[in-house]
């Protein structure tokens, strides 16, 4: 199979029909393809591959003016490039193989127990139960699986981008031990770091166009941007143009791990596919430094507060917190590596045209176990690229966060009133403020379900918040959020969640319910009033 001419990429045509295309098909008929039809981590991996091919073929664009005029050049340049590099995209057979390293051999003696974990080809599909992966969503774990070549190609691409850290098999790559093999020449399991796309649970962002070719064009970055975000020699070449011959091939490894084009399609694992399509040789590949050593172009950089003080960090994907709550950060246009900002390609957009933003990622636990994927699509007004709209949106999110705090306190008051004979609201409030440790955690746990319901309801009203952010003047001089459609939706969600969480049928329940309501609708604290006034003045 050759990825340039054989169909393997799942897509949706403009008329809604599903289909599969080759790499050449993407560029030949990209204007007829509405979108990719894949899982979130596969979309990210495919976008990186397609962008890499387009930018390598163009060897640019050089600057913004060049970017604006390069769209009609993408397809012919990419097709010519794929014809020239056809041999590098073969999945099996002799010669260079796509995303596989040459001269990869198992050591003379395998580590005990590693054969079953590292050798099944199903290991490449991150969603399947193989080895230590959970069987929660995959009851076929442990059964022998077969895959067609297209499935193998897509799984291999996503695996190289998102393979999590942890224990891994070892191998000899051109006679040299793979990275992480600390016991060489004694054969013991090695260790691997995160692939570049799952490092820090990075949230990836891509502008989505009316068709796939427009989406690719919208996410190209210029050589000027590559220099600002990565340094003078940041452009580089795709790894297949300068394939590392071993882990000690310094120049090729430097290009693959510390250049823009080199990192887009990574070799984070040393893989060799067996011709039987059932087994693989799997070991650690190259190591990809994360932020702040390298800023991924699809990442968002924000300021986080820690014990050491405020620091810049990558915005993380989360399955607990809705991505819409970070839209103000995602739309900031970054200036260089050391500034906050969303995806680099946002700087190319016109400041008077709305756009769609796809946001997603893969969440991994600290031990390298994969948890879940997340994705969202936002229709973003052009005004959200301005600081005034971003600040207004952020304040609206903060307003809903204050609503959650009120809800938690009200439910805690209700629970404490139910569990004691205390009738005085002030007395219960003082007891609540003094709670620490286990008891405080218990009350937070009791309100968790209600808060989940609250955020689910609030998310439905996000278009109201976007509308306000698009025209901040609607708030008025005193930022009266409660009078807006967004504020009304927040309070409606608060009240619905409280009603559901706090039954009020018996006399005791009614008394507790009334005390909770008093906390829910109490006047804002002096600190909240000061913050609100400060925001209004700003």
N, C-alpha and C positions, 0 to 999 in steps of 0.2 A: 504493500500500500504506500502511496505517496500523497502527502497531505495537500500538495498543490493542485492535484488533478482529481483525486478521489473525494467524493462527498462524505463529510463527517461532522459538519457544523450544523446543529439544529437551529432553524430559523422560522420566522413567520413572514410569509409574503404579504405584500401590500393589501391583497384582497382577503387576508385572514387565513389562508391555507397554510398548514404546516409543511415543512420541507427540510432537506439537508443540502448543503452546498460545500464545495471545496474552497480552499483559500483563493484560487483563481476566480471561482464563482462569486465570492464575496465582492471582489473588485469589479468583475464584469457586470454583475447585476445588482450591485449594492443599492442603486437608486430604486429598485423594485422590492427590496427587502425592508419590511417595517422594523423588525427588531430580532434580536437573538432569543431563542426559546430554551433557556438553560437555567440551572440553579445559580444562586447569587455568587458563590465562589467560582463557578465555571464562567460566568459572565465576566468577572474581573480578569480572570486568566486569559480569556479570549480577547477582550478589549486590549490588554497589554500586548498580546501577540500581533493583532491586526494593526495597532498603532505603531508597533516596532517595525513591521514590514513597510508600512506607508512612509514612515520617517526615514528609514534606511534607503528606500527607493528614491525619495526626494532629496536625500542628503540635506534636509532642512525641514521646514522653511527657515530662512535666516533671521527675519525680523517680522514685526507685525504687518508691514506692508506686503511682504512676501507671503505671509499666511493668508491674507485676504484674497490673494489672487491664485493660490495654489490648488484650490478645490478641483478644477477640471483636469489638473495634472496628476492627481492621485491615482486614478484607475490605470491609465496607460503606463505610468512609471512603475506601479506595483506589479502589474502583469509582466512587464519586461524583467523586473527584478526577480520574480518568482521563476521565470524561465531560466534565468542565469544561475539561480541557486537551487534548482529543482532537486539535485542529488542530495542536498542537506536536509530535505524534508521527507526522506524515506523512513518508514517505521520499522521495517524488518530488512533482512538481506545484508549483503556485504557492504563495506564502505561506511561512510559517516551516517549515523542514524539520528533522527530527530530527538532531542532532549535525552540522549543516552551518551555515555562516555565509552570511548574505545579501549580495548585491551583491559577489560574489567574481568577479574577472575576471583572465584572464591578462594579463601586461604586453604592451606592443605588440610586443616582440621577445623570444622565449624564449631562455634561455641554451643554448649549444651542448651537445647531448647530454642535456639534461634531459627532453626530450619522452618518450623511451622509458622513463625511470626513474619519472617522476612520474605519467604519464597512465593506464596500464592499471588497471582497477578491481581486478585481482588483487593490486595493491600493498597493499590493505587487509588481506589475509589474511597474517598474520605467519609462517605456516608454509609459504607457497609461495615458490618461487624466482622472484622478479621483480626486475629491475634488478640490484642487487649482492648479493641474497640467494643463499646457496649452493644448488646443485642436488643436494646429497648425498642428500636424502630426497624429492626432487621432480623426477623425470625429465621432467616435462612443461613445465619452465621454458622460456620463449620461445615456447610455443604460445599461440594465442589461446584464451582461456577464457570461458565463460559461466557466470553464477551466477543463481539465482533470488533474488527479493527478500528472502526470509528469510535466505539465506546472506549477502547484502550487509548486512543490518541487524546481524546478529551480528558479522560481520567489522569493520564500522565501529565498533561499540561497543567491541570489544576493542582495535582500533587506536588509538582515542582514549585509552584507558587505558595502553597498553603501547608505543606507538610509541617507538623508541629514538632517541638523539641522532644528529646527523650532518648532512651536506649535504642540502639540501632545495630544492625549487623555490620560486619567489617569485610573489607575486600582489598585486593591488590589492584591498583589502577596504574597500568604500565609499570608494574613491578614495585610501585610505591604504596605504602599503607594509606588507606583513606583517612581523612581528618577525623579526629576523635578516637582513633585506635591507640590508646595510651599504653597498652601492654605489648605492642609489637616487639619481637616476632611471636610472642605468646598469643594464642587466639582467645580473646575474650571480647565480650560485647563492647561496642563503642558508644559514643555520645554525640548527639546532634543538636544544633540550635534551631530556632524557628526559621521557616522559610520567610522571605522578605515580606510577603503579603499578610501574614498572620502575626508578625512581630508587633507586640504591644496591642494586639487585637485591633489593629488599625481599621478605621472606617474609611472606605474608598468612595470617591465621588466622581461621577462622569456626567457631562452634559449630554442630554439625549435629543437628537434631531428628529426630523420628520421621517427619515429613512436611515439605514445603517451607514451608508456612505457619508451622509451629513453628520451623523454621530461621530464617526472617526475623524472627519475634518475638524469638528468642534473641539476635539480633545487633543489635537496636536499642539505641542509646545515648540517654541522657536529656539534656535541656537542661542540667541541673546538671553532668553529665559534660562536655558540650561546652564549658561555661565554664571548667571546671578544666583541660581539656586544650588549649583553643584561645583562651581569652580571652573578655571580656565580650560581644563582638559576633560570636562564632564560629558561631552557628547558621546564619544566612543563608537563602538560597532556592535551589532548583534553577535552573540557568542559563536554562532555557526560560521561567521566569517573569520573568526580567530579562536578556534576551538582549543581549549586547554588540553595539552597532551598528557598531563598528570597534575596532581595537586601542587607540584613544584614548578610548574610553568608560570613563572612570576608575571610576565608581561600579559599573557592571555588571561590569567586569573584576575589581575588588576583591572583589565578591561571589562571582564564579566561581572565583577562585584562592585566596582566603583565608577561606573559610567552610566549615563542615562539609557542608551540603547542596550548596553550589556545587561543591565538589571531588569529590563522589562520582561524578558523571558529567561528566568533564572535556571541555574543548575544546582539547586540546593541539595539534591540527592544524586549519588552515583547509581544509575540504573542501567541494567542490561536486560532486555526482554528476550525470553526464550522463544524459539521459533514455534514451539507447540502452543503458544498463546495461553499457557496455563501457569507458568512460573517466571520468576524474575530473580536477578541478583540485585540486592538492594543494600546500599551502604551510604554513609554520609558523603555529601558532595562538597560544594564550596560554601563558605560562610559569608553572609551578606550583612555588613554593619548596618545597624538601625539608626534612627534619629537620636542624637543630633549629628552623628557622623555623616548621615545621608538623609536628605528629605525626599521622600517619594512624591512624585508630581500629583498623584491623586489623593494625597493625604491632607488633613486639616491640622494645623498647629494652633494650640490654645495655651493659655497660661493656667497652670494648676498650682494650688497652694499646698505646700508640704511643710514638714518640720524645719527643713533647711531654708524655707522661704519660697516665694513665687518662682516657678521655673516653667519654661516652655516644654510642652509635651504633645505627643500625637493624640488626637481625639479618638477615643476608643469606641468600637462597636459594643452595643449592649442589648441584651434581651430583656432587661428589666426597665429600661428607660427609653421612652419613645424618641426616635431620631428627630422628630419635629421640634423637640425642645432645644435642639442645637442648631437650628436653621440659621440663626443670626451669626453663628461662628462659621458655618459652612460657606457663607456667601461673602466673607471678608476677602478682599483681594490682597494677597501677600506680595511684598516687594522683593524679598530675597529669602535666603535660607534662615536668617535670624529674625524674622518677623512673623507675627501671627498671620493666619490666612487659610483659606480653603484651597481647592484644587488650582494648580498653576494656570490651567487653561481658562479660568474665569476672566483673566486679564484680557483675553482676546475678544470677549463679547462686547456687543454694542450696548451703550448705556440707555438705549431707548426701546429695546426689544425684550419681551418676556421670554423665558426659556424653561425647559424641564430639566430637573436635576435628579439623576438616579443615585441613590446612596445605599451602600450595603457593606457587609463584611462577614467574617467568620469569627466566632467567639470561642476561645480556648481557655481552659482553666490553667492555673499556674503550673500544674504537673504535666502539661502538654495534652491533656484529654480534651477532645473537641466537644463543645457543648451544643451549639446550634448556629444557624446562619440567620442573618437579618437583612431586609431590604425595604426601601421606601422610594417612592417617586413623588417629587414635589413640582407643582407648577409655580414658578417663582417670578414675580413681577420684577421688571428691570430696576425699580426703585430699591429693591432689597440689596443691590450692590452698593448703596450709599450708606454712610455711617449713621445718618439720622434714622433711617428705616431700621437698620440693624439694632440700634439702641432701643427703639420703640418696641420692636419684636422681643428683645431680651427682657424688657420691663414687663411685657405681657406674660411671658413665661414665668417670670418671678412672681407676678401677681397670682398665677395659678398655684405656684409653689407655696405661697403664703396661705392660700386656701386649703391646701393639703395639711399644712401645719395646724390650722384651726380645726379641721376635721379630726385629726389624730387626738388633739387635746379634748375635743368634745366627747369622743368615744371613750377616752381614758377617764374623764369625769363621770360618764355614765357607768362605766364598769366599776369604778371605785365606790360610787353611790349604791350600786347593786350589792356590793360585797361588804358594806359597813352600814352602821346605823346613823352615820354622819348626815346631817340635813343642811348644814351651812355651806353655801357655795364657796365662800372665801376659805373656810377651813379645808375643804377638799382640794381646792386649788393650791393651798400651801403645802399640803401633803404630797400632791402630785409633783410640785417643783422640787421636793427633797428626795424623790425616789432616785435610786441608783442601781446599777448592776442588774441582777437577775429579775427583780420585780419590774424595773423599767423596761427591760427587754420583753418581758411577758406582755405588758400592755401594748407595746409596739407590735408584737405579733398578733394580738387580738384585733388591731386596726388595719392589718396588712391587706386583708381581702377587701375591706371598704375602700382603701386607697387605690387598689387596683381597679375597682369599679369606677372610682372617681376619674382616674386618668383615662380610662377607656371612653367614658362619656365626653370628657373634655376634648379628646383628640378629634371627635366628630365636628367640633366647632372651630378647628384651626383655620379654615378659610376666613372666618371673621377676624382673627388675629392678623392674618396676612393682609387683609383689606385695610386694617388700621395702620399697620406698618407701612403700607404703600402710601398712605396719606396721613402722616402723624398729626396734622392739624386738627383732625377729627377729635382728638383727645381733649382739646381745650387747654387753657393755661394751667389748670390745676390737676391734670392727669386723672380725671374722674373715671377710672376704669369700670367702676360698678354701673355706670350709666351706658356703657357700650354693649353691643351684642356679645362681645367676647366676655365681658364681666358678668353679664346676665347668665351666659352659658356656664361659666365657672361656678356661680352660686347655685344654679339649678343642679349641677352635678354634685356639689357638696351636700345639698339638702337631700337629694335622692340617695346618696351613699349613706348618709347618717340615718335616714328612715329605715333603710334595709338592714343596717347593722345594729340598730337599737330598738328592739320590740317595746311597745308601750300599751299593754293591755291590762295588766294587773296594777293595783295601786302603787306597789313598790317600783314597778317598771315606769309608770307614769311620772313618779317623783324623780327618778334618775334621768328620765328622758328630758324633763323640764330643766334640770340642772345642766345637762349637756347642751341643750339649746341656748342656755344663757352664755355658755362658753363660746358657742358657735357664732353668736351674734353680738358678742361683747365689743365695746369700742376698741379700736386698734391701740396697741401699746405706744408709748411715747417714741420709742425707737422706730417703729414702723411709720409713724407720722413724720418724723424727721427725715427718714429716707424718701418718703413720698414727696415731701416738699423740696428736697434736694433735687430729685429727678425732674420735678416740674420746672425748677429754676434753670436746670441744665438745658 
